[in-house]
Amino acid sequence: ILYVNGEQDQLFYPLSPEIAKESRAIPTYFYYTWQSPEGTAFDHHFYFDTEELTAAFKKLHQIEPATAHLPVRLTVKLIEHEKGRMVEVLLQHQDESIMLSKTSMKQYRSTKRQENKDTFYQD
């Protein structure tokens, strides 16, 4: 993961509760490797629009300032359909969510092999 402030991070799932609770900067890029039910591994690279993401964080915290200390979740949904794979990226806080429509994704077949289908990697 690359962050707006220049920090980098590497996470492996499933996250421990301690790591999941850690505060992090706003990301600009991340990728993860995912294995399809058929066993094919794919690398998904996500590039965030920094202005859109920063504005979404600000908007979510303005909705309910009293809950600003609670975690904000970045959710990526890969949706399979007859024309291929579609992606939705959402920033969620409490019951509110904002679609990050300017986020772009590139997908490649991965050279990584996964032993456990329930685990994926994120750098």
Protein Blocks (a to p, Z undefined) as FASTA:
>chain_A
ZZfkopacdddddddfklmmpccdddfbdcdddddfkopacdddddddfklmmmmmmmmm
mmmmmlmmpccdddddddddfkbccddddddehjbccddfkbccdddddfbdcfblkbcc
dZZ
